Each structure stands twice: as structure tokens, then as C-alpha cells.
Amino acid sequence: MQTKETRPSTDIPPVAQAYNGVDRNAFLFGWNPQAELWNGRLAMIGFLAYLLWDLAGYSVLRDILHLAGY
């Protein structure tokens, strides 16, 4: 039996291993598991963009509440 130190380096799996033969980071159109990953990533970018926009003083929510009289 080979130990970690004696086995050849070709036996080491890649860091980003494919899941069920499909790259989990690949962009695939339609309803599939990768769509949920991309949806989450884009949502995080959107929330961060709105937070930065709000901190800069351009709050859409604050403007709507101000126009409504609150």
C-alpha cells in the first residue's frame, strides 16, 4: 500500500473536481443545479451593489418612503 508521501502525484485529484461528470461552475442554460449556484452568486453581487449605493447616499427605499410621506 502506498502512503501519501510515496504515491505518484498523478493520483491526486484536482481541487475543483467535477460533480457527476459536470463542472459545477459551468454556465448551463435552463433549469439545472448550476442555475441555483449562479442565482446565489448574482444575488450576492446585487445585495452588495445596493448596500454600497445606499451608503453613498442614493437610497431608493428612503426616497420612496419620503415621497409617500413617511
C-alpha positions in Angstrom: 0.0 0.0 0.0 1.3 3.4 -0.9 1.3 6.2 1.5 0.6 9.9 0.8 4.4 10.5 0.6 5.2 7.6 -1.8 2.3 7.6 -4.3 2.8 9.4 -7.6 1.5 12.9 -7.9 -0.9 11.9 -10.8 -3.2 10.2 -8.3 -4.0 13.4 -6.5 -7.5 14.7 -7.6 -7.8 18.2 -8.9 -9.0 20.9 -6.5 -12.2 21.7 -8.4 -13.4 18.2 -9.1 -16.4 17.7 -11.3 -19.7 16.6 -9.7 -21.3 13.7 -11.6 -19.1 14.4 -14.6 -20.3 18.1 -14.9 -18.3 21.1 -13.9 -20.3 22.8 -11.1 -19.1 26.3 -12.2 -20.0 25.9 -15.8 -22.8 28.2 -17.1 -25.6 26.0 -18.4 -28.9 27.5 -19.7 -32.1 26.1 -18.3 -33.4 24.5 -15.0 -30.4 22.7 -13.6 -28.4 22.6 -10.3 -25.8 25.1 -11.7 -28.6 27.7 -12.1 -29.0 27.8 -8.3 -25.3 28.5 -7.8 -25.3 31.3 -10.4 -28.5 32.7 -9.0 -27.0 32.9 -5.5 -23.8 34.5 -6.8 -25.6 37.1 -8.7 -27.9 37.8 -5.8 -24.9 38.4 -3.5 -23.5 40.8 -6.0 -26.8 42.6 -6.3 -27.1 43.0 -2.5 -23.6 44.3 -2.2 -24.2 46.8 -5.0 -27.3 48.1 -3.4 -25.6 48.3 0.0 -22.8 50.4 -1.5 -25.3 52.5 -3.4 -27.2 53.1 -0.2 -24.1 54.0 1.8 -23.2 56.5 -0.9 -26.5 58.3 -0.1 -28.6 57.2 -3.1 -31.2 55.1 -1.3 -34.2 54.1 -3.5 -36.1 52.8 -0.5 -35.6 56.0 1.5 -36.7 58.1 -1.5 -39.9 56.1 -1.9 -40.7 56.4 1.8 -40.0 60.1 1.7 -42.3 60.6 -1.3 -45.0 58.6 0.5 -44.9 61.0 3.4 -43.1 58.8 6.0 
